[in-house]
């Protein structure tokens, strides 16, 4: 059965009373995808299922493929985002896709509404241990902002100069969720979690000398944290950390609304 036939059958079932609207909505969440050429299938209903739109992973795709995917997505989504886009790739994309913004430090390009305002409550605090970690930290920050969350940045507060962190404890105390990005030995998330009363998402980066093994050393440090309440994402995965932080805040909002109406 093709997608149009499946959709028509579903609507007929609702019309005839054979299926409830709520059940139909659950079915629709897993129904729609849209092909782009022979190389991609866009998951248009991902926001219905997860609350976040599909995002384009840039590496391994040609600029022409990325541009074609973006042009199809922009007709259905207010936000179209691609990650890990290098400047040369953006230069090629900007000639093919109108209205494209580029966030160079984050290596993200996006088609987004001109006035981005936070849509969700809570504050995501994002900390980086060093300046060398900023591309990953900015990937998290830009992803969260484009997704409708309020973000506060605090850069270069690693444990080598712990006073830089401690003089900014007000950010730790005001945040609803914290994303902590660190390379080298990766100790910063444990220190922050020992001060915070909210979830801490640790992001190991591939920054460090040879024995850091491209981020494996900080990853293991974070996984072995003695501080409670630390969750860890993969090496250099600022995007994943932002989505996880957003899901935590969205879940809290759903629980609040459910409690208010019960």
C-alpha positions in Angstrom: 0.0 0.0 0.0 1.4 3.4 -1.0 1.5 6.3 1.4 -1.5 8.2 -0.2 -3.5 4.9 -0.1 -2.6 4.3 3.5 -3.6 7.9 4.4 -6.9 7.6 2.6 -7.7 4.3 4.3 -6.9 5.8 7.7 -9.1 8.8 7.1 -12.0 6.6 5.9 -11.6 4.5 9.1 -12.0 7.7 11.2 -14.9 8.8 9.1 -16.7 5.5 9.5 -16.0 5.3 13.2 -13.8 2.3 13.0 -10.8 4.1 14.6 -10.7 6.9 17.1 -9.0 10.2 16.2 -6.4 9.6 18.9 -5.6 6.2 17.5 -5.3 7.8 14.0 -2.9 10.4 15.3 -0.7 7.6 16.8 -0.7 5.9 13.4 0.1 9.1 11.6 3.2 9.6 13.8 4.7 6.6 12.1 3.4 6.9 8.6 4.9 9.7 6.6 8.2 10.0 4.9 9.1 11.8 1.7 11.8 10.6 -0.8 14.4 12.9 -2.2 15.8 11.5 -5.4 17.1 8.0 -4.8 19.4 9.0 -1.9 17.2 10.2 1.0 13.9 9.7 2.7 12.8 12.6 4.9 11.0 11.7 8.1 8.3 14.4 8.1 6.5 13.1 11.2 9.5 13.0 13.5 8.4 16.2 15.3 5.1 14.5 16.1 6.9 11.5 17.6 9.9 13.1 19.3 9.2 16.8 19.5 12.3 17.5 17.4 12.5 17.7 13.6 14.8 15.6 11.5 18.3 17.1 11.2 20.7 16.7 8.2 24.0 15.1 9.0 26.4 16.9 6.7 29.5 14.7 6.4 29.3 12.1 3.6 26.8 14.1 1.6 27.5 16.3 -1.4 26.4 19.9 -1.3 23.9 19.1 -4.0 22.4 16.3 -2.0 22.2 18.5 1.1 20.6 21.4 -0.9 18.0 19.1 -2.4 17.0 17.7 1.0 16.8 21.2 2.5 14.6 22.5 -0.3 12.1 19.6 0.2 12.2 20.0 4.0 11.6 23.7 4.0 8.1 23.3 2.6 7.0 21.3 5.6 9.1 22.5 8.5 9.8 26.0 9.9 13.3 24.9 10.9 15.7 23.1 8.6 19.1 22.3 10.1 22.3 20.6 8.9 25.2 19.8 11.2 29.0 19.5 10.7 28.9 21.8 7.7 32.4 23.1 6.9 32.9 26.6 5.4 33.6 25.4 1.9 30.4 23.3 2.0 28.4 26.2 3.2 29.8 28.4 0.4 28.5 25.8 -2.1 25.1 25.5 -0.3 24.5 29.3 -0.1 24.6 29.4 -3.9 21.8 26.8 -4.0 19.6 27.5 -1.0 18.1 30.9 -0.3 17.8 32.2 3.3 20.5 30.0 4.7 22.2 31.1 7.9 25.6 29.8 8.9 26.9 29.4 12.5 30.6 28.9 11.7 31.9 28.0 15.2 29.1 25.4 15.6 29.4 24.2 12.0 25.6 24.4 11.6 23.6 25.9 8.8 19.9 26.4 9.1 16.8 27.9 7.5 15.0 29.3 10.5 12.4 32.0 11.4 14.0 35.5 11.5 13.0 36.1 15.1 13.8 33.1 17.3 12.2 33.3 20.6 12.3 30.6 23.3 9.2 28.4 23.1 9.9 26.3 26.2 10.5 27.1 29.9 13.7 26.5 31.8 17.3 27.4 31.1 20.0 25.2 29.6 23.4 26.2 30.9 26.3 25.2 28.7 29.8 25.2 30.1 33.1 24.5 28.2 36.3 23.5 29.9 38.6 25.2 27.3 38.5 27.4 24.3 39.5 24.4 22.2 36.2 22.7 23.1 34.1 25.6 21.8 33.0 24.1 18.4 31.3 21.2 20.3 29.9 23.6 23.0 28.5 25.9 20.3 27.0 23.0 18.4 25.0 22.3 21.6 24.2 25.9 22.2 23.0 26.7 18.6 21.0 23.4 18.4 19.2 24.3 21.6 18.5 27.9 20.6 17.2 26.9 17.1 15.0 24.3 18.8 13.3 26.9 21.0 15.2 26.7 24.3 16.8 29.5 26.4 20.6 29.1 26.6 23.3 30.6 28.8 26.9 30.1 27.8 29.9 30.0 30.1 33.2 29.3 28.3 36.7 28.4 29.5 36.0 27.4 33.1 38.0 24.2 33.2 39.5 22.6 36.4 43.0 23.9 35.7 41.7 27.3 37.0 38.9 26.2 39.2 38.3 29.7 40.5 36.9 30.6 37.1 34.1 28.1 37.6 33.5 28.9 41.3 33.1 32.6 40.6 30.2 31.7 38.2 28.3 29.4 40.6 25.2 31.6 40.0 24.9 30.1 36.5 25.1 26.6 37.9 22.4 27.4 40.4 20.1 29.1 38.0 20.1 26.4 35.3 17.4 23.8 34.8 19.8 21.4 32.9 23.5 21.7 32.5 25.6 20.6 29.5 29.3 20.4 30.4 31.8 20.0 27.5 35.4 19.0 28.2 38.4 17.3 26.7 41.8 16.4 28.2 41.0 14.3 31.3 37.3 15.3 31.3 37.0 16.2 35.0 34.8 19.3 34.7 31.4 17.5 34.6 32.1 15.7 37.9 33.0 19.0 39.6 29.9 20.7 38.2 27.6 17.9 39.2 29.0 18.1 42.8 27.6 21.7 42.9 24.4 21.4 40.8 20.9 20.4 41.8 19.8 19.6 38.2 20.7 17.0 35.6 24.2 17.3 34.1 24.9 16.1 30.6 28.6 15.5 30.0 30.1 15.8 26.5 33.7 14.5 26.1 35.6 16.1 23.3 38.5 14.8 21.1 40.7 17.6 22.4 43.9 16.5 24.2 47.4 15.0 24.0 48.1 11.5 22.7 47.0 9.6 25.8 43.5 11.1 25.6 43.0 8.8 22.6 40.9 11.1 20.6 38.4 11.7 23.5 38.3 8.2 24.9 40.0 9.3 28.1 37.5 12.0 29.0 34.7 9.7 27.9 35.8 7.1 30.5 36.3 9.7 33.2 32.8 11.0 32.7 31.3 7.5 32.7 33.2 6.8 35.9 32.1 10.0 37.6 31.7 9.7 41.4 29.1 12.6 41.3 25.5 11.5 41.0 23.2 12.7 38.2 25.7 12.8 35.3 24.6 11.4 32.0 27.2 11.1 29.2 26.8 11.4 25.4 29.3 10.3 22.7 32.6 12.1 21.9 32.1 15.5 20.3 28.3 15.0 20.3 27.1 18.6 21.2 24.0 18.1 19.1 22.9 15.0 21.0 23.5 16.7 24.3 21.3 19.6 23.3 18.5 17.3 22.2 18.7 15.3 25.5 18.6 18.6 27.5 15.6 19.7 25.5 13.8 16.4 26.1 14.4 16.8 29.8 12.8 20.2 29.8 9.9 19.2 27.6 9.2 16.2 29.8 9.2 18.5 32.9 6.7 20.8 31.1 4.4 17.9 30.2 4.4 16.7 33.8 3.6 20.2 35.0 0.7 20.6 32.6 -0.6 17.1 33.5 -0.5 18.0 37.2 -2.2 21.3 36.6 -5.1 19.6 34.8 -5.5 16.6 37.1 
